[in-house]
């Protein structure tokens, strides 16, 4: 299994956002005395992690660095619906869901914590 | 499915590194006229992507930003062997594989392209 761990500011708020935006469920959480969290979230059986940034370990939020070093491909059977849900929850559309010539139906959002998501699925062969 | 897409410099070299370090196989590759690649790699049935950085889309390599906004958890049945293989291929040990009090056997590396990997597995209940 390969599971990305996203560095964010305001980790507890980020967890709430991903629950709302993607219908994620939280499987595991560790909370430090200072409020920093490490949380494992699951969407349609696939896991990702959210952790408050720790600059001493070279883990920064996209807000701190002004960009990301990894974007996340989220494969969904209904990317249009999931994309719309994420935008309604506060994500910003970068480009809308559309059929791409490389054989995917996919769109891109930037979430309120600076992470980029490509929400899509492979097109059926025609 | 959730699949991280890692931004790197020297994309074709990075793909070769991940094949060597993790035994990854390449399932898909798009190469631009300027040599930039987008590559889908698979390790033990789990996928991740490698793409040359595109600053115009806020996608930067860790080398450019001096850190990462996401680290990658790689679950392996034999984390000790996979960790050793990655280090032999050129990754740097951040901390060695060891049993952690939160119930995982895990170590951390930083690869030559700046990405951080936690290689581990859940400990068996004792």
gemmi code that builds the backbone of each chain (N, CA, C; Angstrom):
import gemmi

chains = {
    "A": [
        ("UNK", (0.841, -1.202, 0.000), (0.000, 0.000, 0.000), (0.873, 1.248, 0.000)),
        ("UNK", (0.400, 2.268, -0.655), (1.089, 3.555, -0.695), (0.089, 4.606, -0.244)),
        ("UNK", (0.416, 5.312, 0.819), (-0.525, 6.256, 1.417), (0.174, 7.587, 1.639)),
        ("UNK", (-0.263, 8.633, 0.955), (0.378, 9.934, 1.166), (-0.006, 10.538, 2.511)),
        ("UNK", (0.931, 11.256, 3.119), (0.676, 11.980, 4.360), (0.865, 13.472, 4.076)),
        ("UNK", (-0.252, 14.188, 4.093), (-0.259, 15.601, 3.709), (0.093, 16.482, 4.899)),
        ("UNK", (1.048, 17.358, 4.704), (1.391, 18.332, 5.734), (0.484, 19.549, 5.577)),
        ("UNK", (-0.047, 19.999, 6.706), (-0.983, 21.130, 6.686), (-0.757, 22.024, 7.897)),
        ("UNK", (-1.262, 23.224, 7.809), (-1.519, 24.034, 8.995), (-2.943, 23.729, 9.448)),
        ("UNK", (-3.227, 23.975, 10.724), (-4.602, 23.803, 11.232), (-5.106, 22.380, 10.964)),
        ("UNK", (-4.339, 21.395, 11.450), (-4.632, 20.007, 11.141), (-6.042, 19.564, 11.494)),
        ("UNK", (-6.525, 19.953, 12.659), (-7.872, 19.489, 13.038), (-8.924, 20.051, 12.071)),
        ("UNK", (-8.727, 21.290, 11.638), (-9.665, 21.854, 10.652), (-9.543, 21.134, 9.316)),
        ("UNK", (-8.320, 20.764, 8.960), (-8.122, 20.058, 7.689), (-8.850, 18.713, 7.711)),
        ("UNK", (-8.743, 18.000, 8.826), (-9.457, 16.719, 8.934), (-10.956, 16.931, 8.737)),
        ("UNK", (-11.491, 17.948, 9.385), (-12.929, 18.225, 9.228), (-13.268, 18.547, 7.774)),
        ("UNK", (-12.380, 19.315, 7.139), (-12.629, 19.649, 5.733), (-12.669, 18.387, 4.863)),
        ("UNK", (-11.698, 17.499, 5.042), (-11.658, 16.308, 4.172), (-12.849, 15.387, 4.438)),
        ("UNK", (-13.313, 15.364, 5.672), (-14.542, 14.600, 5.943), (-15.713, 15.177, 5.150)),
        ("UNK", (-15.801, 16.492, 5.180), (-16.912, 17.157, 4.505), (-16.769, 17.089, 2.985)),
        ("UNK", (-15.558, 17.321, 2.501), (-15.349, 17.443, 1.055), (-15.401, 16.101, 0.340)),
        ("UNK", (-14.855, 15.068, 0.984), (-14.714, 13.769, 0.308), (-15.539, 12.672, 0.982)),
        ("UNK", (-16.249, 13.001, 2.041), (-16.923, 11.953, 2.786), (-15.941, 11.011, 3.451)),
        ("UNK", (-14.758, 11.522, 3.790), (-13.732, 10.688, 4.419), (-14.149, 10.298, 5.834)),
        ("UNK", (-13.740, 9.105, 6.239), (-13.924, 8.692, 7.622), (-12.546, 8.590, 8.276)),
        ("UNK", (-12.515, 8.929, 9.572), (-11.238, 8.925, 10.291), (-11.042, 7.568, 10.954)),
        ("UNK", (-9.929, 6.920, 10.628), (-9.665, 5.576, 11.174), (-8.752, 5.622, 12.372)),
        ("UNK", (-8.009, 6.700, 12.515), (-6.938, 6.738, 13.505), (-6.559, 8.189, 13.716)),
        ("UNK", (-6.317, 8.566, 14.981), (-5.860, 9.929, 15.246), (-4.946, 9.923, 16.459)),
        ("UNK", (-3.841, 10.624, 16.346), (-2.980, 10.922, 17.479), (-2.964, 12.430, 17.618)),
        ("UNK", (-3.180, 12.901, 18.827), (-3.206, 14.341, 19.045), (-2.154, 14.685, 20.091)),
        ("UNK", (-1.285, 15.605, 19.755), (-0.230, 16.029, 20.677), (-0.787, 17.059, 21.654)),
        ("UNK", (-0.083, 17.241, 22.776), (-0.554, 18.218, 23.765), (-0.736, 19.621, 23.173)),
        ("UNK", (0.063, 19.967, 22.156), (-0.069, 21.299, 21.561), (-1.184, 21.379, 20.526)),
        ("UNK", (-1.933, 20.282, 20.336), (-3.050, 20.294, 19.399), (-2.712, 19.767, 18.022)),
        ("UNK", (-1.436, 19.508, 17.753), (-1.065, 18.960, 16.445), (-1.622, 17.553, 16.310)),
        ("UNK", (-2.101, 17.224, 15.114), (-2.685, 15.905, 14.891), (-1.939, 15.136, 13.818)),
        ("UNK", (-2.024, 13.821, 13.934), (-1.747, 12.910, 12.821), (-3.015, 12.087, 12.692)),
        ("UNK", (-3.615, 12.117, 11.520), (-4.914, 11.488, 11.324), (-4.889, 10.645, 10.062)),
        ("UNK", (-5.465, 9.451, 10.157), (-5.603, 8.585, 8.975), (-7.045, 8.645, 8.503)),
        ("UNK", (-7.214, 9.042, 7.254), (-8.547, 9.186, 6.674), (-8.724, 8.197, 5.536)),
        ("UNK", (-9.946, 7.738, 5.356), (-10.240, 6.738, 4.332), (-11.391, 7.232, 3.455)),
        ("UNK", (-11.193, 7.147, 2.144), (-12.218, 7.488, 1.159), (-12.390, 6.281, 0.253)),
        ("UNK", (-13.581, 5.712, 0.235), (-13.840, 4.541, -0.631), (-12.777, 3.461, -0.452)),
        ("UNK", (-12.363, 3.230, 0.770), (-11.399, 2.159, 1.032), (-9.941, 2.535, 0.825)),
        ("UNK", (-9.667, 3.749, 0.348), (-8.279, 4.189, 0.118), (-7.896, 5.189, 1.197)),
        ("UNK", (-6.675, 5.063, 1.700), (-6.263, 5.857, 2.855), (-5.307, 6.979, 2.478)),
        ("UNK", (-5.424, 8.087, 3.205), (-4.375, 9.096, 3.220), (-4.285, 9.645, 4.633)),
        ("UNK", (-3.209, 10.368, 4.900), (-2.934, 10.873, 6.229), (-2.850, 12.390, 6.203)),
        ("UNK", (-3.170, 12.990, 7.310), (-3.050, 14.441, 7.466), (-2.244, 14.691, 8.733)),
        ("UNK", (-1.250, 15.541, 8.636), (-0.421, 15.843, 9.804), (-0.066, 17.326, 9.803)),
        ("UNK", (-0.074, 17.921, 10.991), (0.405, 19.289, 11.075), (1.857, 19.363, 10.632)),
        ("UNK", (2.197, 20.460, 10.001), (3.559, 20.602, 9.464), (4.585, 20.569, 10.597)),
        ("UNK", (5.767, 20.061, 10.272), (6.879, 20.020, 11.224), (8.137, 20.464, 10.474)),
        ("UNK", (8.343, 21.769, 10.410), (9.472, 22.296, 9.617), (10.816, 21.708, 10.032)),
        ("UNK", (10.945, 21.296, 11.306), (12.222, 20.707, 11.738), (12.502, 19.385, 11.037)),
        ("UNK", (11.474, 18.779, 10.457), (11.666, 17.550, 9.678), (11.512, 17.790, 8.175)),
        ("UNK", (11.540, 19.043, 7.775), (11.373, 19.413, 6.357), (9.981, 19.069, 5.836)),
        ("UNK", (9.000, 19.027, 6.733), (7.617, 18.809, 6.323), (6.859, 20.112, 6.488)),
        ("UNK", (6.489, 20.684, 5.350), (5.868, 22.000, 5.349), (4.481, 21.924, 4.732)),
        ("UNK", (3.611, 22.819, 5.159), (2.324, 22.933, 4.490), (2.524, 23.670, 3.165)),
        ("UNK", (1.647, 23.425, 2.198), (1.720, 24.196, 0.942), (1.568, 25.693, 1.182)),
        ("UNK", (0.855, 26.073, 2.240), (0.720, 27.505, 2.543), (2.075, 28.109, 2.896)),
        ("UNK", (2.902, 27.344, 3.570), (4.222, 27.844, 3.969), (5.153, 27.968, 2.771)),
        ("UNK", (5.054, 27.000, 1.843), (6.008, 26.954, 0.729), (5.481, 27.594, -0.555)),
        ("UNK", (4.188, 27.883, -0.605), (3.642, 28.490, -1.817), (3.509, 27.523, -2.972)),
        ("UNK", (3.313, 26.268, -2.672), (3.133, 25.250, -3.701), (3.233, 23.891, -3.064)),
        ("UNK", (3.126, 22.850, -3.883), (3.184, 21.490, -3.359), (4.300, 20.711, -4.043)),
        ("UNK", (4.793, 19.692, -3.336), (5.771, 18.774, -3.929), (5.121, 17.455, -4.347)),
        ("UNK", (3.852, 17.281, -4.027), (3.113, 16.106, -4.491), (1.648, 16.490, -4.614)),
        ("UNK", (1.032, 16.089, -5.699), (-0.417, 16.230, -5.796), (-1.019, 14.841, -5.701)),
        ("UNK", (-2.333, 14.808, -5.443), (-2.964, 13.534, -5.124), (-4.010, 13.194, -6.172)),
        ("UNK", (-3.874, 12.006, -6.737), (-4.858, 11.497, -7.683), (-5.885, 10.687, -6.889)),
        ("UNK", (-7.125, 11.117, -6.951), (-8.217, 10.455, -6.227), (-9.145, 9.850, -7.275)),
        ("UNK", (-9.126, 8.527, -7.349), (-9.933, 7.835, -8.352), (-11.307, 7.552, -7.763)),
        ("UNK", (-12.331, 7.965, -8.457), (-13.701, 7.820, -7.976), (-14.571, 7.298, -9.102)),
        ("UNK", (-15.550, 6.472, -8.760), (-16.483, 6.000, -9.785), (-17.348, 7.143, -10.307)),
        ("UNK", (-17.509, 8.186, -9.505), (-18.335, 9.325, -9.925), (-17.567, 10.620, -9.651)),
        ("UNK", (-16.570, 10.906, -10.482), (-15.743, 12.081, -10.205), (-16.523, 13.385, -10.264)),
        ("UNK", (-17.547, 13.455, -11.110), (-18.323, 14.701, -11.192), (-18.971, 15.021, -9.850)),
        ("UNK", (-19.560, 14.010, -9.225), (-20.239, 14.229, -7.946), (-19.241, 14.551, -6.839)),
        ("UNK", (-18.125, 13.836, -6.807), (-17.148, 14.067, -5.741), (-16.506, 15.446, -5.904)),
        ("UNK", (-16.232, 15.816, -7.129), (-15.663, 17.137, -7.422), (-16.630, 18.236, -6.951)),
        ("UNK", (-17.895, 18.084, -7.288), (-18.888, 19.094, -6.900), (-19.007, 19.190, -5.384)),
        ("UNK", (-18.937, 18.036, -4.731), (-19.025, 18.032, -3.269), (-17.839, 18.773, -2.646)),
        ("UNK", (-16.644, 18.534, -3.203), (-15.444, 19.174, -2.672), (-15.496, 20.690, -2.873)),
        ("UNK", (-15.978, 21.116, -4.031), (-16.085, 22.557, -4.300), (-17.128, 23.174, -3.371)),
        ("UNK", (-18.226, 22.480, -3.164), (-19.252, 22.993, -2.245), (-18.710, 23.117, -0.831)),
        ("UNK", (-17.762, 22.249, -0.482), (-17.188, 22.279, 0.871), (-16.104, 23.345, 1.018)),
        ("UNK", (-15.687, 23.954, -0.095), (-14.728, 25.040, 0.012), (-13.468, 24.911, -0.814)),
        ("UNK", (-13.355, 23.837, -1.603), (-12.199, 23.713, -2.495), (-12.375, 24.657, -3.693)),
        ("UNK", (-11.260, 25.026, -4.298), (-11.298, 25.901, -5.468), (-11.062, 25.078, -6.721)),
        ("UNK", (-11.921, 25.260, -7.710), (-11.724, 24.575, -8.994), (-10.502, 25.145, -9.712)),
        ("UNK", (-9.577, 24.285, -10.085), (-8.450, 24.712, -10.922), (-8.831, 24.502, -12.386)),
        ("UNK", (-9.254, 23.300, -12.721), (-9.975, 23.083, -13.980), (-11.055, 22.040, -13.768)),
        ("UNK", (-12.166, 22.194, -14.516), (-13.344, 21.361, -14.253), (-13.162, 19.922, -14.725)),
        ("UNK", (-14.021, 19.063, -14.254), (-14.011, 17.669, -14.713), (-14.353, 17.627, -16.201)),
        ("UNK", (-13.526, 16.951, -16.961), (-13.767, 16.837, -18.409), (-13.029, 15.603, -18.921)),
        ("UNK", (-13.470, 15.118, -20.076), (-12.775, 13.992, -20.714), (-11.448, 14.485, -21.281)),
        ("UNK", (-10.381, 13.777, -20.949), (-9.047, 14.146, -21.412), (-8.605, 13.181, -22.499)),
        ("UNK", (-7.780, 13.669, -23.391), (-7.373, 12.847, -24.531), (-6.532, 11.650, -24.108)),
        ("UNK", (-5.977, 11.688, -22.885), (-5.194, 10.536, -22.436), (-6.057, 9.462, -21.783)),
        ("UNK", (-7.393, 9.594, -21.937), (-8.262, 8.483, -21.568), (-8.824, 8.536, -20.159)),
        ("UNK", (-8.809, 9.721, -19.566), (-9.404, 9.888, -18.245), (-10.450, 10.984, -18.269)),
        ("UNK", (-11.433, 10.833, -17.401), (-12.342, 11.940, -17.093), (-11.894, 12.482, -15.751)),
        ("UNK", (-11.432, 13.723, -15.705), (-10.758, 14.201, -14.509), (-10.821, 15.722, -14.421)),
        ("UNK", (-10.819, 16.222, -13.190), (-10.722, 17.649, -12.936), (-9.758, 17.885, -11.799)),
        ("UNK", (-9.369, 19.129, -11.596), (-8.406, 19.431, -10.539), (-8.944, 20.511, -9.604)),
        ("UNK", (-8.752, 20.270, -8.306), (-9.086, 21.282, -7.294), (-7.851, 21.596, -6.456)),
        ("UNK", (-7.907, 22.768, -5.833), (-6.956, 23.137, -4.793), (-7.766, 23.306, -3.522)),
        ("UNK", (-7.395, 22.578, -2.479), (-8.208, 22.625, -1.261), (-7.790, 23.808, -0.384)),
        ("UNK", (-8.573, 24.122, 0.653), (-8.279, 25.321, 1.455), (-6.955, 25.243, 2.222)),
        ("UNK", (-6.320, 24.081, 2.218), (-5.051, 23.913, 2.924), (-3.881, 23.858, 1.941)),
        ("UNK", (-4.206, 24.089, 0.658), (-3.172, 24.249, -0.357), (-2.846, 23.007, -1.155)),
        ("UNK", (-3.450, 21.876, -0.799), (-3.152, 20.647, -1.538), (-4.002, 20.551, -2.819)),
        ("UNK", (-3.394, 19.931, -3.821), (-4.025, 19.788, -5.134), (-4.492, 18.349, -5.306)),
        ("UNK", (-5.684, 18.200, -5.821), (-6.286, 16.888, -6.042), (-6.745, 16.780, -7.483)),
        ("UNK", (-6.442, 15.657, -8.091), (-7.005, 15.338, -9.395), (-8.051, 14.253, -9.165)),
        ("UNK", (-9.300, 14.593, -9.402), (-10.411, 13.691, -9.137), (-10.910, 13.156, -10.460)),
        ("UNK", (-10.818, 11.854, -10.636), (-11.198, 11.329, -11.933), (-11.318, 9.826, -11.969)),
        ("UNK", (-11.498, 9.324, -13.179), (-11.558, 7.877, -13.414), (-11.175, 7.615, -14.864)),
        ("UNK", (-10.694, 6.411, -15.137), (-10.419, 6.070, -16.531), (-11.713, 6.035, -17.335)),
        ("UNK", (-11.661, 6.523, -18.566), (-12.829, 6.446, -19.450), (-13.039, 5.007, -19.903)),
        ("UNK", (-14.298, 4.653, -20.086), (-14.597, 3.333, -20.642), (-14.103, 3.277, -22.086)),
        ("UNK", (-13.544, 2.165, -22.515), (-13.196, 2.030, -23.937), (-14.473, 2.152, -24.777)),
        ("UNK", (-14.383, 2.879, -25.884), (-15.581, 3.081, -26.734), (-15.474, 2.221, -27.984)),
    ],
    "B": [
        ("UNK", (-9.308, 4.700, -5.097), (-7.850, 4.655, -5.026), (-7.298, 6.053, -4.820)),
        ("UNK", (-6.214, 6.138, -4.079), (-5.512, 7.397, -3.837), (-4.058, 7.178, -4.225)),
        ("UNK", (-3.596, 7.954, -5.175), (-2.246, 7.749, -5.713), (-1.501, 9.075, -5.721)),
        ("UNK", (-0.428, 9.190, -4.944), (0.313, 10.453, -4.958), (1.109, 10.613, -6.248)),
        ("UNK", (1.237, 11.854, -6.691), (2.069, 12.173, -7.853), (3.195, 13.093, -7.381)),
        ("UNK", (4.400, 12.560, -7.393), (5.548, 13.258, -6.841), (6.170, 14.171, -7.886)),
        ("UNK", (6.370, 15.422, -7.530), (7.065, 16.356, -8.414), (8.568, 16.234, -8.173)),
        ("UNK", (9.307, 16.155, -9.274), (10.757, 15.980, -9.179), (11.451, 16.806, -10.261)),
        ("UNK", (12.740, 17.002, -10.057), (13.627, 17.374, -11.151), (14.185, 16.070, -11.734)),
        ("UNK", (14.637, 16.116, -12.990), (15.277, 14.941, -13.606), (14.351, 13.719, -13.545)),
        ("UNK", (13.139, 13.903, -14.095), (12.109, 12.877, -13.980), (12.539, 11.504, -14.469)),
        ("UNK", (13.203, 11.446, -15.604), (13.574, 10.118, -16.120), (14.560, 9.422, -15.172)),
        ("UNK", (15.459, 10.191, -14.568), (16.373, 9.598, -13.592), (15.621, 9.143, -12.343)),
        ("UNK", (14.621, 9.934, -11.956), (13.846, 9.560, -10.769), (13.121, 8.235, -11.000)),
        ("UNK", (12.549, 8.067, -12.174), (11.866, 6.800, -12.487), (12.845, 5.638, -12.369)),
        ("UNK", (14.025, 5.821, -12.921), (15.038, 4.752, -12.824), (15.396, 4.475, -11.365)),
        ("UNK", (15.521, 5.543, -10.579), (15.837, 5.344, -9.164), (14.745, 4.527, -8.463)),
        ("UNK", (13.487, 4.889, -8.676), (12.414, 4.182, -7.962), (12.306, 2.716, -8.406)),
        ("UNK", (12.625, 2.464, -9.669), (12.667, 1.058, -10.106), (13.744, 0.300, -9.337)),
        ("UNK", (14.894, 0.932, -9.214), (16.012, 0.275, -8.536), (15.782, 0.169, -7.029)),
        ("UNK", (15.284, 1.247, -6.430), (15.167, 1.313, -4.969), (14.022, 0.467, -4.434)),
        ("UNK", (12.909, 0.448, -5.160), (11.706, -0.201, -4.640), (11.281, -1.404, -5.482)),
        ("UNK", (12.031, -1.700, -6.551), (11.558, -2.734, -7.471), (10.285, -2.336, -8.178)),
        ("UNK", (10.096, -1.033, -8.371), (8.868, -0.549, -9.023), (8.859, -0.938, -10.498)),
        ("UNK", (7.677, -1.176, -11.022), (7.506, -1.387, -12.457), (6.719, -0.211, -13.025)),
        ("UNK", (7.050, 0.153, -14.255), (6.404, 1.306, -14.886), (5.213, 0.820, -15.693)),
        ("UNK", (4.044, 1.358, -15.383), (2.821, 0.919, -16.068), (2.439, 1.850, -17.191)),
        ("UNK", (2.949, 3.073, -17.147), (2.450, 4.098, -18.070), (3.457, 5.223, -18.086)),
        ("UNK", (3.723, 5.762, -19.270), (4.622, 6.911, -19.339), (4.216, 7.827, -20.479)),
        ("UNK", (4.188, 9.114, -20.198), (4.039, 10.123, -21.233), (5.297, 10.966, -21.194)),
        ("UNK", (5.893, 11.186, -22.336), (7.113, 11.970, -22.390), (6.883, 13.164, -23.313)),
        ("UNK", (7.188, 14.347, -22.799), (7.010, 15.564, -23.600), (8.236, 15.769, -24.484)),
        ("UNK", (8.079, 16.586, -25.530), (9.214, 16.839, -26.428), (10.449, 17.370, -25.687)),
        ("UNK", (10.241, 18.090, -24.587), (11.393, 18.638, -23.844), (11.997, 17.619, -22.878)),
        ("UNK", (11.477, 16.380, -22.873), (12.032, 15.337, -22.020), (11.322, 15.166, -20.686)),
        ("UNK", (10.395, 16.058, -20.374), (9.643, 15.925, -19.119), (8.756, 14.684, -19.192)),
        ("UNK", (8.671, 13.971, -18.075), (7.871, 12.748, -18.070), (6.746, 12.828, -17.047)),
        ("UNK", (5.704, 12.068, -17.320), (4.722, 11.678, -16.310), (4.712, 10.166, -16.353)),
        ("UNK", (4.997, 9.533, -15.218), (5.165, 8.083, -15.197), (4.362, 7.502, -14.046)),
        ("UNK", (3.692, 6.394, -14.321), (2.968, 5.667, -13.272), (3.771, 4.437, -12.888)),
        ("UNK", (4.114, 4.352, -11.619), (4.925, 3.252, -11.108), (4.115, 2.437, -10.114)),
        ("UNK", (4.394, 1.150, -10.057), (3.654, 0.240, -9.183), (4.636, -0.560, -8.333)),
        ("UNK", (4.375, -0.589, -7.032), (5.154, -1.382, -6.075), (4.177, -2.289, -5.333)),
        ("UNK", (4.344, -3.587, -5.460), (3.454, -4.536, -4.765), (1.981, -4.206, -4.993)),
        ("UNK", (1.645, -3.839, -6.220), (0.249, -3.571, -6.551), (-0.251, -2.181, -6.200)),
        ("UNK", (0.584, -1.356, -5.562), (0.182, 0.001, -5.189), (0.873, 1.003, -6.113)),
        ("UNK", (0.133, 2.004, -6.549), (0.651, 2.917, -7.570), (1.034, 4.271, -7.003)),
        ("UNK", (2.061, 4.854, -7.582), (2.334, 6.280, -7.416), (2.841, 6.823, -8.740)),
        ("UNK", (2.881, 8.127, -8.852), (3.236, 8.792, -10.094), (4.452, 9.677, -9.870)),
        ("UNK", (5.199, 9.870, -10.924), (6.359, 10.765, -10.891), (6.209, 11.729, -12.062)),
        ("UNK", (6.372, 12.998, -11.799), (6.244, 13.998, -12.866), (7.287, 15.086, -12.674)),
        ("UNK", (7.872, 15.542, -13.762), (8.768, 16.693, -13.660), (7.994, 17.894, -13.118)),
        ("UNK", (8.690, 18.694, -12.336), (8.028, 19.824, -11.699), (7.498, 20.807, -12.744)),
        ("UNK", (6.423, 21.476, -12.395), (5.836, 22.502, -13.274), (5.459, 23.688, -12.403)),
        ("UNK", (6.440, 24.557, -12.167), (6.207, 25.688, -11.260), (5.004, 26.548, -11.645)),
        ("UNK", (4.691, 26.578, -12.946), (3.536, 27.389, -13.366), (2.227, 26.836, -12.818)),
        ("UNK", (2.234, 25.572, -12.370), (1.047, 24.984, -11.736), (1.226, 24.801, -10.231)),
        ("UNK", (2.250, 25.454, -9.686), (2.546, 25.341, -8.244), (2.996, 23.933, -7.859)),
        ("UNK", (3.550, 23.200, -8.814), (4.105, 21.875, -8.515), (5.623, 21.962, -8.571)),
        ("UNK", (6.227, 21.827, -7.410), (7.657, 22.013, -7.283), (8.315, 20.736, -6.774)),
        ("UNK", (9.561, 20.541, -7.143), (10.321, 19.450, -6.549), (10.750, 19.857, -5.137)),
        ("UNK", (10.974, 18.873, -4.271), (11.491, 19.195, -2.929), (12.843, 19.908, -2.997)),
        ("UNK", (13.607, 19.645, -4.044), (14.889, 20.332, -4.184), (14.683, 21.828, -4.378)),
        ("UNK", (13.632, 22.181, -5.070), (13.351, 23.599, -5.323), (12.874, 24.301, -4.052)),
        ("UNK", (12.050, 23.598, -3.268), (11.418, 24.242, -2.099), (12.168, 23.985, -0.795)),
        ("UNK", (13.116, 23.045, -0.788), (13.844, 22.766, 0.450), (13.035, 22.000, 1.475)),
        ("UNK", (12.105, 21.192, 0.998), (11.286, 20.373, 1.898), (10.129, 19.813, 1.100)),
        ("UNK", (9.261, 19.062, 1.778), (8.120, 18.454, 1.096), (6.816, 18.884, 1.750)),
        ("UNK", (5.745, 18.823, 0.956), (4.413, 19.074, 1.509), (3.645, 17.779, 1.726)),
        ("UNK", (4.223, 16.666, 1.301), (3.614, 15.361, 1.574), (4.727, 14.333, 1.638)),
        ("UNK", (4.667, 13.454, 2.627), (5.570, 12.327, 2.648), (4.742, 11.082, 2.348)),
        ("UNK", (5.441, 10.005, 2.003), (4.728, 8.838, 1.491), (4.957, 7.654, 2.424)),
        ("UNK", (3.851, 7.055, 2.844), (3.891, 5.843, 3.653), (3.830, 4.652, 2.695)),
        ("UNK", (4.859, 3.825, 2.743), (4.950, 2.648, 1.873), (4.888, 1.422, 2.770)),
        ("UNK", (3.767, 0.721, 2.700), (3.570, -0.452, 3.547), (4.121, -1.668, 2.835)),
        ("UNK", (4.988, -2.381, 3.518), (5.651, -3.548, 2.932), (5.617, -4.690, 3.929)),
        ("UNK", (5.488, -5.905, 3.420), (5.528, -7.062, 4.314), (6.917, -7.249, 4.917)),
        ("UNK", (7.933, -6.718, 4.244), (9.306, -6.845, 4.739), (9.989, -5.475, 4.680)),
        ("UNK", (9.631, -4.594, 5.597), (10.177, -3.231, 5.530), (11.688, -3.188, 5.691)),
        ("UNK", (12.245, -4.105, 6.476), (13.706, -4.093, 6.647), (14.411, -4.297, 5.307)),
        ("UNK", (13.932, -5.270, 4.529), (14.579, -5.559, 3.245), (14.371, -4.416, 2.253)),
        ("UNK", (13.160, -3.875, 2.211), (12.894, -2.805, 1.252), (13.678, -1.547, 1.610)),
        ("UNK", (13.761, -1.266, 2.894), (14.538, -0.115, 3.373), (16.006, -0.269, 2.977)),
        ("UNK", (16.559, -1.448, 3.220), (17.968, -1.693, 2.892), (18.203, -1.552, 1.393)),
        ("UNK", (17.263, -2.043, 0.606), (17.390, -1.945, -0.853), (17.393, -0.482, -1.298)),
        ("UNK", (16.497, 0.324, -0.693), (16.418, 1.739, -1.071), (17.695, 2.480, -0.692)),
        ("UNK", (18.227, 2.176, 0.474), (19.474, 2.825, 0.908), (20.628, 2.407, -0.006)),
        ("UNK", (20.664, 1.126, -0.365), (21.714, 0.653, -1.276), (21.612, 1.347, -2.631)),
        ("UNK", (20.396, 1.707, -3.027), (20.199, 2.364, -4.329), (20.521, 3.852, -4.279)),
        ("UNK", (20.719, 4.397, -3.057), (21.113, 5.797, -2.976), (20.262, 6.678, -2.092)),
        ("UNK", (19.247, 6.104, -1.437), (18.449, 6.902, -0.500), (19.246, 7.116, 0.789)),
        ("UNK", (18.915, 8.163, 1.500), (19.582, 8.463, 2.762), (18.675, 8.060, 3.928)),
        ("UNK", (19.239, 7.343, 4.884), (18.484, 6.983, 6.078), (18.246, 8.214, 6.940)),
        ("UNK", (16.999, 8.492, 7.268), (16.681, 9.554, 8.232), (16.617, 8.945, 9.619)),
        ("UNK", (15.833, 7.897, 9.792), (15.956, 7.037, 10.962), (15.701, 5.597, 10.560)),
        ("UNK", (16.371, 4.676, 11.235), (16.347, 3.277, 10.797), (15.010, 2.605, 11.108)),
        ("UNK", (14.797, 1.472, 10.505), (13.596, 0.677, 10.784), (13.654, 0.185, 12.228)),
        ("UNK", (12.583, 0.415, 12.958), (12.516, -0.021, 14.356), (11.051, -0.119, 14.763)),
        ("UNK", (10.797, -0.873, 15.803), (9.443, -0.973, 16.347), (9.093, 0.331, 17.047)),
        ("UNK", (7.952, 0.890, 16.698), (7.505, 2.151, 17.289), (6.381, 1.876, 18.286)),
        ("UNK", (6.292, 2.731, 19.278), (5.302, 2.489, 20.330), (3.865, 2.604, 19.824)),
        ("UNK", (3.683, 3.234, 18.667), (2.317, 3.324, 18.131), (1.937, 2.101, 17.299)),
        ("UNK", (2.767, 1.022, 17.383), (2.334, -0.251, 16.815), (2.779, -0.527, 15.396)),
        ("UNK", (3.798, 0.190, 14.950), (4.350, -0.061, 13.622), (5.838, -0.349, 13.723)),
        ("UNK", (6.318, -1.143, 12.784), (7.747, -1.282, 12.545), (8.047, -0.450, 11.305)),
        ("UNK", (8.828, 0.600, 11.447), (8.932, 1.573, 10.359), (10.242, 2.349, 10.451)),
        ("UNK", (10.761, 2.744, 9.299), (11.915, 3.632, 9.214), (11.651, 4.710, 8.175)),
        ("UNK", (12.496, 5.724, 8.147), (12.285, 6.820, 7.191), (13.538, 7.060, 6.362)),
        ("UNK", (13.324, 7.225, 5.072), (14.412, 7.620, 4.169), (14.050, 8.918, 3.450)),
        ("UNK", (15.106, 9.573, 2.982), (14.950, 10.692, 2.048), (15.618, 10.260, 0.755)),
        ("UNK", (14.881, 10.290, -0.345), (15.453, 9.792, -1.589), (16.274, 10.887, -2.287)),
        ("UNK", (17.023, 10.530, -3.327), (17.917, 11.519, -3.956), (17.181, 12.673, -4.640)),
        ("UNK", (15.858, 12.574, -4.750), (15.067, 13.626, -5.379), (14.324, 14.452, -4.330)),
        ("UNK", (14.614, 14.147, -3.052), (14.109, 14.974, -1.957), (12.847, 14.487, -1.299)),
        ("UNK", (12.250, 13.413, -1.818), (11.011, 12.928, -1.213), (11.301, 12.025, -0.021)),
        ("UNK", (10.400, 12.074, 0.943), (10.535, 11.308, 2.180), (9.574, 10.123, 2.131)),
        ("UNK", (10.067, 8.989, 2.559), (9.282, 7.747, 2.573), (9.346, 7.139, 3.964)),
        ("UNK", (8.202, 6.715, 4.467), (8.160, 5.913, 5.686), (7.843, 4.495, 5.247)),
        ("UNK", (8.803, 3.599, 5.441), (8.670, 2.209, 4.988), (8.412, 1.347, 6.212)),
        ("UNK", (7.262, 0.706, 6.242), (6.945, -0.056, 7.440), (5.750, -0.960, 7.280)),
        ("UNK", (5.352, -1.529, 8.403), (4.155, -2.369, 8.463), (3.638, -2.364, 9.898)),
        ("UNK", (2.360, -2.647, 10.049), (1.831, -2.754, 11.415), (2.462, -3.948, 12.126)),
        ("UNK", (2.752, -3.791, 13.397), (3.259, -4.908, 14.200), (2.143, -5.900, 14.465)),
        ("UNK", (2.506, -7.176, 14.526), (1.527, -8.194, 14.908), (1.145, -7.988, 16.368)),
        ("UNK", (-0.126, -8.165, 16.690), (-0.507, -8.126, 18.111), (0.248, -9.211, 18.875)),
        ("UNK", (0.748, -8.877, 20.044), (1.523, -9.851, 20.821), (0.678, -10.396, 21.967)),
    ],
}
model = gemmi.Model(1)
for chain_id, residues in chains.items():
    chain = gemmi.Chain(chain_id)
    for i, (resn, *xyz) in enumerate(residues, 1):
        res = gemmi.Residue()
        res.name, res.seqid = resn, gemmi.SeqId(i, " ")
        for name, pos in zip(("N", "CA", "C"), xyz):
            atom = gemmi.Atom()
            atom.name, atom.element = name, gemmi.Element(name[0])
            atom.pos, atom.b_iso = gemmi.Position(*pos), 0.0
            res.add_atom(atom)
        chain.add_residue(res)
    model.add_chain(chain)
structure = gemmi.Structure()
structure.add_model(model)
structure.setup_entities()
